[in-house]
Amino acid sequence: MTINQTAIDNSYLLLTPGPLTTSQAVREAMLRDWCTWDRDYNELVQAIRTKLVRLATARFEDYTTVLMQGSGTFSVEAVLSSVIPADGKLLVLTNGAYGDRMVQMARVHGIATEVIDFGEVTPVAAGPVEELLEKDSAITHIAVVHSETTTGMLNPIADIGEAAKRFGKTFIVDAMSSFGGVPMDIADLHIDYLISSANKCIQGVPGFGFIVAKTTELIACKGRARTLSLDLYDQWETMEKHNGKWRFTSPTHVVRAFYQALVELEAEGGVAKRYERYKRNQEILAEGLERLGFRILLTKESQSPFITSIYYPDQEAFSFQAFYDRLKKAGFVIYPGKISQADTFRIGNIGEVYPEDMERLLKAVEENRFW
């Protein structure tokens, strides 16, 4: 059978925080159909679970992985609705839309929740957390977003993990757009539940998320779930007992593509090498845009290598939609802004994107300015 090359080639790069531009081999991996009951497929699932734990920590014997159908948000909600007991209390640290979304989820499920809002352009900090924990002993769980793609902020979570451990709290980290793209060891960071998604730094396609969890913590969650479909413990137990079988229909093509993406991550040199590429992408982008007269929202100290927020030019003639359309015709899709304090747009630096692509983008930006 001949593959229709036009059907699998991209006409533009997705410069977004995910879905993102994937490799041809990842896309081609979805051309084969799989049976969810087949042993070959379920062994593939088990291999993915093992690889994810080993990506997350050198102390892999203390952790396990659960795959969950749906977008990354489904996996975040699976954790919050499954691991916090009826008499538990959640503390959410927020500085963007995704921290706010965790607050919304918790309240929908009737979970007692405290919030420390750091504002949209300020990193989270351990000081206010420790002060609150001293006053409120009812708090049992702490949740934070590692890479807040609302702005491109990379939150410093090590101190939060230290505080959680010192006070005996369960630590939940939404690492949706950072896991696989920045070196970390979740055991060293005292993370009990790390949540991410197939279509971010590992460079797969949308369809499922995953949770890397401390096994003892997950076992203690049996019977706590507030939903059927998002029951984290039950999903894990089924995968454990039935060699990678999902409770309900799994996204088979997406799973196969994700396995290929993991192979490509290893071939690139692992997370450290991918981080170097993403970091260089972001540096070229930011420095180039500043040369062209644009202003970057965040300081370099807070900036992640995953997505960059840029202020609108101070020009009445500027129209984001017109700018977007021109860049799309030139082969690049960018992202609108999401913060409330200023007019911004965003450009992602992750996916099958390289420094030379950032240079081409800068040239296209320069050629398509019309103000």
JOCORGI-V276731 format. One record per residue. N is the residue number from 0. RES is the residue in three letters. OMEGA is omega in degrees with one decimal (NA if undefined). Layout:
n=<N & N>
res=<RES & RES>
omega=<OMEGA & OMEGA>
This chain:
n=<0 & 1 & 2 & 3 & 4 & 5 & 6 & 7 & 8 & 9 & 10 & 11 & 12 & 13 & 14 & 15 & 16 & 17 & 18 & 19 & 20 & 21 & 22 & 23 & 24 & 25 & 26 & 27 & 28 & 29 & 30 & 31 & 32 & 33 & 34 & 35 & 36 & 37 & 38 & 39 & 40 & 41 & 42 & 43 & 44 & 45 & 46 & 47 & 48 & 49 & 50 & 51 & 52 & 53 & 54 & 55 & 56 & 57 & 58 & 59 & 60 & 61 & 62 & 63 & 64 & 65 & 66 & 67 & 68 & 69 & 70 & 71 & 72 & 73 & 74 & 75 & 76 & 77 & 78 & 79 & 80 & 81 & 82 & 83 & 84 & 85 & 86 & 87 & 88 & 89 & 90 & 91 & 92 & 93 & 94 & 95 & 96 & 97 & 98 & 99 & 100 & 101 & 102 & 103 & 104 & 105 & 106 & 107 & 108 & 109 & 110 & 111 & 112 & 113 & 114 & 115 & 116 & 117 & 118 & 119 & 120 & 121 & 122 & 123 & 124 & 125 & 126 & 127 & 128 & 129 & 130 & 131 & 132 & 133 & 134 & 135 & 136 & 137 & 138 & 139 & 140 & 141 & 142 & 143 & 144 & 145 & 146 & 147 & 148 & 149 & 150 & 151 & 152 & 153 & 154 & 155 & 156 & 157 & 158 & 159 & 160 & 161 & 162 & 163 & 164 & 165 & 166 & 167 & 168 & 169 & 170 & 171 & 172 & 173 & 174 & 175 & 176 & 177 & 178 & 179 & 180 & 181 & 182 & 183 & 184 & 185 & 186 & 187 & 188 & 189 & 190 & 191 & 192 & 193 & 194 & 195 & 196 & 197 & 198 & 199 & 200 & 201 & 202 & 203 & 204 & 205 & 206 & 207 & 208 & 209 & 210 & 211 & 212 & 213 & 214 & 215 & 216 & 217 & 218 & 219 & 220 & 221 & 222 & 223 & 224 & 225 & 226 & 227 & 228 & 229 & 230 & 231 & 232 & 233 & 234 & 235 & 236 & 237 & 238 & 239 & 240 & 241 & 242 & 243 & 244 & 245 & 246 & 247 & 248 & 249 & 250 & 251 & 252 & 253 & 254 & 255 & 256 & 257 & 258 & 259 & 260 & 261 & 262 & 263 & 264 & 265 & 266 & 267 & 268 & 269 & 270 & 271 & 272 & 273 & 274 & 275 & 276 & 277 & 278 & 279 & 280 & 281 & 282 & 283 & 284 & 285 & 286 & 287 & 288 & 289 & 290 & 291 & 292 & 293 & 294 & 295 & 296 & 297 & 298 & 299 & 300 & 301 & 302 & 303 & 304 & 305 & 306 & 307 & 308 & 309 & 310 & 311 & 312 & 313 & 314 & 315 & 316 & 317 & 318 & 319 & 320 & 321 & 322 & 323 & 324 & 325 & 326 & 327 & 328 & 329 & 330 & 331 & 332 & 333 & 334 & 335 & 336 & 337 & 338 & 339 & 340 & 341 & 342 & 343 & 344 & 345 & 346 & 347 & 348 & 349 & 350 & 351 & 352 & 353 & 354 & 355 & 356 & 357 & 358 & 359 & 360 & 361 & 362 & 363 & 364 & 365 & 366 & 367 & 368 & 369 & 370>
res=<MET & THR & ILE & ASN & GLN & THR & ALA & ILE & ASP & ASN & SER & TYR & LEU & LEU & LEU & THR & PRO & GLY & PRO & LEU & THR & THR & SER & GLN & ALA & VAL & ARG & GLU & ALA & MET & LEU & ARG & ASP & TRP & CYS & THR & TRP & ASP & ARG & ASP & TYR & ASN & GLU & LEU & VAL & GLN & ALA & ILE & ARG & THR & LYS & LEU & VAL & ARG & LEU & ALA & THR & ALA & ARG & PHE & GLU & ASP & TYR & THR & THR & VAL & LEU & MET & GLN & GLY & SER & GLY & THR & PHE & SER & VAL & GLU & ALA & VAL & LEU & SER & SER & VAL & ILE & PRO & ALA & ASP & GLY & LYS & LEU & LEU & VAL & LEU & THR & ASN & GLY & ALA & TYR & GLY & ASP & ARG & MET & VAL & GLN & MET & ALA & ARG & VAL & HIS & GLY & ILE & ALA & THR & GLU & VAL & ILE & ASP & PHE & GLY & GLU & VAL & THR & PRO & VAL & ALA & ALA & GLY & PRO & VAL & GLU & GLU & LEU & LEU & GLU & LYS & ASP & SER & ALA & ILE & THR & HIS & ILE & ALA & VAL & VAL & HIS & SER & GLU & THR & THR & THR & GLY & MET & LEU & ASN & PRO & ILE & ALA & ASP & ILE & GLY & GLU & ALA & ALA & LYS & ARG & PHE & GLY & LYS & THR & PHE & ILE & VAL & ASP & ALA & MET & SER & SER & PHE & GLY & GLY & VAL & PRO & MET & ASP & ILE & ALA & ASP & LEU & HIS & ILE & ASP & TYR & LEU & ILE & SER & SER & ALA & ASN & LYS & CYS & ILE & GLN & GLY & VAL & PRO & GLY & PHE & GLY & PHE & ILE & VAL & ALA & LYS & THR & THR & GLU & LEU & ILE & ALA & CYS & LYS & GLY & ARG & ALA & ARG & THR & LEU & SER & LEU & ASP & LEU & TYR & ASP & GLN & TRP & GLU & THR & MET & GLU & LYS & HIS & ASN & GLY & LYS & TRP & ARG & PHE & THR & SER & PRO & THR & HIS & VAL & VAL & ARG & ALA & PHE & TYR & GLN & ALA & LEU & VAL & GLU & LEU & GLU & ALA & GLU & GLY & GLY & VAL & ALA & LYS & ARG & TYR & GLU & ARG & TYR & LYS & ARG & ASN & GLN & GLU & ILE & LEU & ALA & GLU & GLY & LEU & GLU & ARG & LEU & GLY & PHE & ARG & ILE & LEU & LEU & THR & LYS & GLU & SER & GLN & SER & PRO & PHE & ILE & THR & SER & ILE & TYR & TYR & PRO & ASP & GLN & GLU & ALA & PHE & SER & PHE & GLN & ALA & PHE & TYR & ASP & ARG & LEU & LYS & LYS & ALA & GLY & PHE & VAL & ILE & TYR & PRO & GLY & LYS & ILE & SER & GLN & ALA & ASP & THR & PHE & ARG & ILE & GLY & ASN & ILE & GLY & GLU & VAL & TYR & PRO & GLU & ASP & MET & GLU & ARG & LEU & LEU & LYS & ALA & VAL & GLU & GLU & ASN & ARG & PHE & TRP>
omega=<178.3 & 178.2 & 175.4 & -174.0 & -179.3 & -177.1 & -176.0 & 175.1 & 177.7 & 176.2 & 176.8 & 174.1 & 174.4 & 178.8 & -174.5 & 177.4 & 179.6 & 4.6 & -173.8 & 178.9 & 179.9 & 179.2 & 176.8 & -178.6 & 176.4 & 179.2 & -179.8 & -179.8 & -178.1 & -177.4 & 178.9 & 176.8 & -178.7 & 174.6 & -177.2 & 179.8 & -174.2 & -177.3 & 179.7 & 179.9 & -178.2 & 174.6 & 173.9 & 177.2 & -179.8 & 177.5 & 177.2 & -179.2 & 179.0 & -179.4 & -178.6 & 178.8 & -178.9 & 171.9 & -171.8 & -173.2 & 172.9 & 178.6 & -171.9 & -179.2 & -179.2 & -172.8 & 177.8 & -178.7 & 173.8 & 173.3 & -175.4 & 179.0 & 174.4 & 178.4 & 177.6 & 178.6 & 177.7 & -178.9 & 175.5 & -179.7 & 176.9 & 179.2 & -175.3 & -176.5 & -176.5 & -168.7 & -177.4 & -178.4 & -177.5 & -179.9 & 179.2 & 179.5 & -175.6 & 169.6 & 178.2 & 172.8 & -174.3 & 168.9 & 178.1 & -173.2 & -174.9 & 168.4 & 177.9 & 180.0 & 176.9 & 176.6 & -179.8 & 178.5 & -177.2 & -178.4 & 175.7 & -178.5 & 176.7 & 179.7 & 175.8 & -170.3 & 168.3 & -176.9 & 166.0 & -177.5 & -177.4 & -175.5 & -170.2 & -175.2 & 178.7 & 178.5 & 173.0 & -178.6 & -175.1 & -175.6 & 178.9 & 178.3 & -179.8 & 178.1 & -179.7 & 179.9 & 175.6 & -176.4 & -170.8 & -178.7 & -179.5 & -179.8 & -178.5 & -174.9 & 176.7 & 180.0 & -179.8 & 173.3 & 179.7 & 178.9 & -176.1 & -174.2 & 170.8 & -177.4 & -169.2 & -178.8 & 170.1 & -174.9 & 176.6 & -171.5 & -176.1 & -179.6 & 177.4 & 177.5 & 177.6 & 179.3 & 179.1 & -179.7 & -176.8 & -178.8 & 176.8 & -179.1 & 175.7 & -172.7 & -178.2 & -178.9 & 169.3 & 178.4 & -173.2 & -173.8 & 178.8 & -175.6 & -177.2 & -177.8 & 177.4 & -178.2 & 175.2 & 170.2 & -171.3 & 175.1 & 177.9 & -179.3 & 178.6 & 179.4 & 177.2 & 177.5 & 173.2 & -175.2 & 176.1 & -171.4 & -176.6 & -168.7 & 177.6 & -170.4 & 175.6 & 169.5 & 169.6 & -179.6 & -176.0 & 175.1 & 174.9 & 172.7 & 178.7 & -180.0 & 171.3 & -170.7 & 170.6 & -170.3 & -179.1 & 177.9 & -177.1 & 179.1 & -179.8 & -176.4 & -178.1 & 177.4 & -178.1 & -170.0 & 178.8 & 177.7 & 175.8 & -173.7 & -175.7 & 179.6 & -174.0 & -178.9 & -177.1 & 176.7 & 179.6 & -177.9 & 178.5 & 178.7 & 179.2 & -174.1 & -172.4 & 169.9 & 174.8 & 179.0 & 174.7 & 179.1 & -178.3 & -173.8 & -178.5 & 179.2 & -168.1 & -177.7 & 179.5 & 178.9 & 179.3 & 177.8 & -180.0 & 177.0 & 177.4 & 178.9 & 176.8 & 176.8 & -179.2 & 174.9 & 178.1 & -178.8 & 179.2 & -178.6 & 177.4 & -174.1 & -177.5 & 179.8 & 178.2 & 176.1 & 178.7 & 179.1 & 179.6 & -179.0 & 178.2 & 175.4 & -176.0 & 179.9 & 178.2 & -179.7 & -175.2 & -179.3 & 179.4 & 178.8 & 178.3 & 176.0 & 179.9 & 175.1 & 177.6 & 177.0 & 179.0 & -175.7 & -171.8 & 172.0 & 179.4 & -178.5 & -177.2 & -172.4 & 174.2 & 174.4 & -170.8 & 179.5 & -174.6 & 174.8 & -176.1 & 176.0 & 169.1 & 172.1 & 179.5 & -177.3 & -179.0 & -176.2 & -176.8 & 173.0 & -179.0 & -177.2 & 178.4 & 178.8 & 177.6 & -177.1 & 179.7 & 179.5 & 177.8 & 177.3 & 178.9 & 175.3 & -177.0 & 175.0 & 179.2 & -168.8 & 174.3 & 177.3 & -176.5 & -176.0 & -176.2 & -171.8 & -174.1 & 174.9 & -177.7 & 164.8 & -174.8 & 176.1 & 179.9 & -176.9 & -172.5 & -176.3 & -179.9 & -174.5 & -172.5 & -179.0 & 178.8 & 175.3 & 176.4 & 177.5 & 177.7 & 177.4 & -179.8 & 177.1 & 178.9 & 176.4 & -179.3 & -177.1 & -174.1 & 169.9 & -177.0 & -179.2 & NA>
